[in-house]
């Protein structure tokens, strides 16, 4: 569903379908993984990005554990600025998923997309994305 130009959803499946919609000039997404807290299994997060470095860290709202998405831990400290993600409605709590575009041979990740669904209004968007230019990199599929 789209309201006021913003796609909306209620479930992980909605967020995964949103991620799989082709972006003009973007790479197709073959894999989508839900972000789940590695400590407690929570699915609600505050999300911080370091846009100048292509890095994202999520904080579980249930237990407070911090986890990096993809290879973000390698670039986090190099970032000059970190910003808390905010929905256009003003909310800062999200469900999250990561979309992975794989190289043609399927052996490596080519591009990574972090999508968030606002837990207040259901608004969905891609808040960060970055290129993966090394291999092997399929281990990143387990770092959503």
Secondary structure by P-SEA (a helix, b strand, c coil): cccccbbbbccaaaaaaaaacccccbbbbcbbbbbccccccccccccccccccbbbbbbbcccbbbbbccccccccccccbbbbbbccccccbbbbbbbbbbccccccccbbbbbbbbcccccccccccccccccccccccccc
